[in-house]
Amino acid sequence: MKKYLYLVLFLLIGGMLHAQSWRFAPTFGVQVATVNYSSAYKKEITSFNSAYSNASVQTAPTLKVQIGALFDYPFSDRLSFRTGLVYNGKGGAMTYKVSDYGVTAKFKGTNSINYLELPLIVSTAVGTNDFRLEIGVVGGLAVSAKTKYTGSESGNYYAESTLKLPIGNDKVDEVKPTELGFSVSVVKQLEVNRSPLEIGVHIQPSLSKWNSSSKYQPDYFARNLLIGVKAVYLLDL
């Protein structure tokens, strides 16, 4: 998948250099990132803690950002195609809580996986009030991944560590090198300095499984999910 992403990117950049209608579209977004785990994944984690009384596992979102350089090709005032490169943060948190003999221990792990993404988006006007619907697919390359563990016992902090997560497709790896996602945004288009500014909400669920172990245990998987706000500023080239 990686070589195809590079090929598509090369062809797109070549086309942009020879096209006069493209618009440069820097983008920035703030989003809530979480991970959807399969039932088998959750059951495995819960069974690991079943030796303790009052064992529980909870997931939680984390705050991430995205920043990118996009290019927009308008076919008309109501329809355009958009692509480029976006650096996108994903991941989520999971808390393990176990109690025994009157002592409660809590362990929290936060995964941070950063992707360089190539979106292929169609943007179309909706109605007559400058609202637009943007929909498409997003291919990503994992460029870094880590997890941070913190622990406490009966409310007292006692441990913290940060580990790098290996990226690859082998059994010893944690994160797959590629990801495929689906993106939907609803934006309001404004005019700032005679150029369009889009502000809106977006959701980006992953279509693929990001944990490498899912290759060997298909029912044991996790998928990323992003929900947030973003801004895109369109500038004529």
N, C-alpha and C positions, 0 to 999 in steps of 0.2 A: 504493500500500500504506500510505503514511503516514497518509492521511486515514481509512482504515478502522481503523487502530490507535487513532487518537484517538477515533473514534466508539465503538469497543468499550470503551475505557477510560472514556469518559464514562458509558456505560450501566452499566458495572460499578460505578463509584463511586456512581452514583445509586441502584442497587439495594442497595448496602451500607449506605447511609445510612438506608434504610427497612427493613432486615432486622435481626432480633434474634439470629439464630443464627450470624452471621459471627464468626470469630475473627481477631484481628490476629496476624500471624506474621512478625516481623522475622527476617531470615536473613543469614548471613555464611558465606563459603566461601573456601578457598584451593585453587588449581588449577594444574595444568600445562597451558599453552596451546601448541599447535603448529599448523602449517599443512600440509595435504596438497596437494602440487602435482601437476598432471597430468604424464603422461610427456612431452607436447609442451613443457610449461613447463620441465621439467628438461633436456630435450634442447637447448632454445634457450639456456639458461644455459651448459651445457657447451660448446656449439659456439662461444659467445662467447669462451671461454677456450682453444679448441683450437689457437690460434696458438702457445701456450706448451707447453713440455714439462712433464709431470707435473701437468697441470691437474686440479683436483678441486673438487666442490661438495658441501657437507654441510649438512643442516638440523638444527636443534636446538630443543628446547622452551624456553619462558620461564615464569617464575612470575608468576601474576596473582591478583587477588582479585575477589570479587563481594560486593555488599552490596545488600540490598533490603528493601522493605516489602510483604509479601504479605498476602492475606486468604484465609481458609480457610472453606468452607461444608461442615459435616459433614451428610451425609444419614443416616448412622448411625455407630456406633462403628467400623465397618469400611470405610466409603467416604466420601470427601469430594472436593470440587472446590476448586482453589486457583488464584489469579491475583494480579496486583499489578504492581509495577514493580521491576526489578532493574538495577543499574548493574554491567556486566560487562566485564572486561578480557580481550582476546584478542590473538592475534598469534603470532609465532615468530621464530626467528633462522635466518640462512643465512650460511655461511662460504665464501668463494671463496679457493682456495689455488692459486697458480701459481708455477712454478719455471723459471728460465732462466739460463744462464751462471753457475751456482753460487749464484744469489740467489733466495731464496724470499720472496714477498710474500703477505700474508694480509689479506683484507678481510672484515669481519663487519658484516652489516646486521641490525638488530633492528626488526621492525615492532611497533607498539603501536596497536591499534584498540579504542576504547572504545564500547560500545553501551548504550543504554537499552532494556531488553527488557520485553516483555509476555508472560509465560508463561501457558499454559492447561494446567493439570496435573490429572490424576486420581490420587488417592492411595487405595490399597486395602490392607487388612491381609492379611498372608501368614502362614498358620499361627496358632498360639496363643501365640507368645513375643514379641509386640509388635514384630515386624518388619513393614515396610510397603514396598510397591512403588509408586513414583511415576513416571508416564509421561505425556508430552504433547508439545505443540509450543511453540516459542518464536519470537515475531516481534521483530526488533530494529531500532533506528534508530542508525546510526553518528553519534556526537556529536563525536568527535575521532579523528585518526589522524596518526601521525608515524613516521618511521624514523630510526634512529641508526646512523651508519656509523663504524667505527673501522678503522684500518689499521696494519700493521706490516711491516717489512722485515728479514728475517733475525733476527727476535726483538726488534727495536727499534721501539718505538711512534713513529708519525710523523704521524698524522692522525686527526681526529675531527670529525664534523659531525652536526647534527640538522636534519631537514627535515620540514616539514608536508606530509602527503599530502592532496591535494585530494579532496573527497568529492562524488560526482555520477555521472551516467551518460554524460557526454561522453567523447570520445577523450582529451582532455587530463586527465581525472580518473584517480585511482588506486584509489579505494575506492567501491564502490556504497553508496548511502545506506540501503538496507534489507537485512535478512538474515532468512532463515527457518531454524530449527534444530529438532532433535529432542532431547528430554531424557529420560533414564532415571536413576532414583535408587533405591538400596536403603538403607533407614534403620532404625535401632533406636530405638524410642520409650521414653524414660525419663520419670520424674515428678520435677519440680523445683518446690518451693513449690506443690504441688498443680496444676501446669500441665504439659502435655506438652512435652518437649524431644526433638527428633529429631536424631540424629547419624548420618551415613552417607556413602556414596560416590556420586558421580554422574558421568555421561558425557554430553557434549552435542556431537554432531557437527553440522556445518552441512549443510543440504540444498541451499543456494544457493551460488553462486560470489561471493566478495567483491571480486575485482578487476574494475574497470570494463572493462578490455580484453577480457574474455571475451565481452562483447556483440558485439564485432567479430571476435574470434578464438575461436570456441567451444571449440576444443581446448586453448587456452592459459588455464588457470584455476587458482585456488587456493581451498581450503575450510578453514575454521577447525575445530579440534577441541579440546575441553576435557575433562580428566579430573581429578577432585579430590575433596575432602572438604568437607562443609558442615554447618551447624547451623541448625535452625529452632526457634524458641520460640513456642508457641501460647498466646495470651492471649484470654480471653473479653472481648467488647465489651459 
